[in-house]
Amino acid sequence: MIDVRPFATLGSADHGWLDAHHHFSFANYFDPARMGWGALRVWNDDRIAPRSGFPPHPHRDMEIITYVRQGAITHEDSMGNRGRTPAGDVQVMSAGTGIRHSEYNLDDEDARIFQIWIEPRERGGVPSWGAKPFPKADRAGRFVVLASGFADEGALPIAADARVAGATVTAGNRVDWTFAPGARGYLVPATGRVRILGEVVNARDGVAIRDLETVRIEAEADSELVLVETV
């Protein structure tokens, strides 16, 4: 089963410095049919204007993954971590018992990110932060696990029963993903256009997937894909 959720149907909020689109209920956007997908609670598609961003604010008991699509994000938190994550890189933050952080676009171009929140397998964990480059060339024609709560080599660790994966696929080619037993998925093409089970999925649309052992994604245009697998 798949459920394609066109970009135009997402919740949205334009704050000037922040243009946000919500795949699931978030802030002032509420849709009882889109409260989450398994442990996946938030998928925000954000454009952050130059020299602006999120001032210091708290989180707890959430795994927060930031996939940078354009520009860069600079993170600073109450644990003393600081880092700049440019396009192609991924950062993860385990909020655990509580962490306070800021996220700014300190550059002179827009930053575009997917920010993904996944519920942890247990509450009250130890807060942490990390970032890592994932060159797109390494994901050409295949999925690479970017963040994982399992023993996936090379992935950033998160404290959740979930995986975040990325792939690039050229027009006319395809890529498959095989789910763990009982898992479900949520896929968003960052760019391009793909076809899944005969349905066309455009850039920034969402696809909720369940009850499939393997999903085959056929590229109708050069595409950059992000997938969350969760229980």
N, C-alpha and C positions, 0 to 999 in steps of 0.2 A: 504494500500500500504506500502511495506517496500522496502528499497534499502540497501542491504548488501555491505559494503565497506571493503574489506579485508585489513588487516594490511599492506600487501605487496604493496598496491596501495597508501598508504598515502605518503604525502610529508615528507622529512626527511633532517636533517642536523646534522652531527657529528662534534662537536667542540672539541672532546677529553674529556674535563671535563663535557660536556653536549652532550648527545645523544638524539635528539628531533625528534618526529614524529608528523605530523600535520594532523588532520582530515579535517581541512579547510585551505584555503589560509592564509599564515602567513609568514612574513619576506620575504625570497627569493623564497618561494614556492607559485606559483600562478596557480590556476585552476579555470576558470570562472564558472565551474559547481559546485564548492565547496567553495562558498563565505560565507556560513553561513546557518543556518536552523532556520527560524523565528528570534527571538531575539538572538539566540545562534550564536556567532561570532567566537569563538576560542575553540578548544579542543586539547590541546597539551599533548602528552604522553612523559614525560621526564625522563631520567635517569641522575642524578647529581652525579658526582664522589665525594668521600670523601674529606673533607676539601676544598671545592670549592663552587661556587654558583654565583648568580646574584648580582653584586655590586649595590650601590644605583642608582636608575633610576626613572623617573616620569611616572605617569599615570593620566588620567582624564576621566570622563564620561564613566566609565565601571565598572561592577560588576565582581569581580575576585574571583573565588572559587577554592581552592586548596584541592584536595583529596589525602591524603598521603597513598600510597600503601605499601611502605617499607621504613625503616629508619626514618628520621625526617628532618624537615625543620625549621630553625630559622629565624623569621621575625623581622625586625626593621624598623620603619618608622618615617617620619618627624613630626608626631603628638605625638611622645613619646611612642608609643606602642612597646612592645617587647615580643615575645613569641616563644616557641618551640612547634611545632606540630608534634607528632609522628604518626607512622602508625596506622590507625584506626580512627584518628581524622580528622577534617575538619576545614579549616580556610576560612574566607570570608573577602574581602576588597571592600568597596565602594569607588571608586576613586573620584567621585563627581567633585568638582571644582578644584581638584588637590591634589595629594599626592606623596611623594617621599619615596621609600622603597627599602630594600635589602632582599634577600632570600638566605640563605646559608645552605649547608649541613656541619655542624660542627662535624659530627660523623666520625667513621672509616669504615663505610660500605656505599655502594651506597644508595642514596635516589631515590625512584621511585614515581612519582606523576602524577596525571591528573590535569592539570591547565585549567580551564574552564572560558571563558569570555562571559558574557551576557550583552547585551545593556540595559541600564537603561530605565525605563519608562519616565523619564524626565532628561534633562541635568541640570548640575549645582547644584547637591545635596551636602549635607554635607558629607565630607569624614569620614570613620569609618573603624574599623577593629575588628574582633572577631574570636574566635576559641572555639571548643568544642569537647569532646570525643563522639564517637558513637560506642559503643562496638558491635562487629560483632554478638555476641550472641543475642543481642536485635533485630537484623534484620534477624534472621534465619527464612526462609520460608515466609518472608513478606517484602514489601518495607517500609522503614522509610524515611520520608522527612528530609533531612539534612540541606537544605537551602531553603528559600522561600520568595517570595514577597507578600505572602498572610498570612492569620491567621492560619498557621499550627503549632500546639502546639509542642514545643520542638525544632523547627528548628531555625537555625541561620538566622537572617533577611538579606534580600537583597532588593535593591530598583529596582526590575525588575518584570515584569509579567511572572514569571517563578518559577519552583520548581526544585531542585536537590534531587534525592532520591537514596537510596542504599538498596541492599538486598543480602543475601546469600541464596543459595538453593543447596541442596544435590542432587546427581545423582539420577535420577528416579522420582524426584518431580518437581513441577511447581510453578510458581508465576505469578500473574496477575497484570496489572496496568490499571486502568480506567482513561481515559483522560477527562479533562474539555472540555466543548463544544468548538469546533473550534481549539483546541490545537494540537500540533504535538510533536513528541518525538525524542530523539537521545539516543541510548543505546550502552554502551560499556561494555563487560565482562572484568573485570580486570584480572580474572583468569577463567579457566574452558572452557566449551563448552556447548552451548545451541542450541535449535532449535526453530525457530519462523516461523509460517505459513509454516512449512515444510522445511525451509531453515536452514542449519547449520551455526552457528556463533561461531567462535573460539575466544579465548582470544585476546583482543586488537583490534579485528575487530570493525567497527562501523556499526550501523543500523539506518538509517533515517526512521522515521515512520510518516505517515499522513493518514487522512481519516479513522481512526479506532477509535471506541468507547472504546474498550478494547483490549489490547495485552496480549496474553498468552505466557509465556516463559517457555519452558520445558528443564530441565537440563539433559544433557547427561554425564556430569562429575560435580563434586562439583564446584560451580561457585560463584564468587563475582561480583555483577552487579552494575553499575552506570547508572542512567537515568536522562536526563534533559527533562522536559516538558516546552514548551514555546509556545507563540502565534506568 
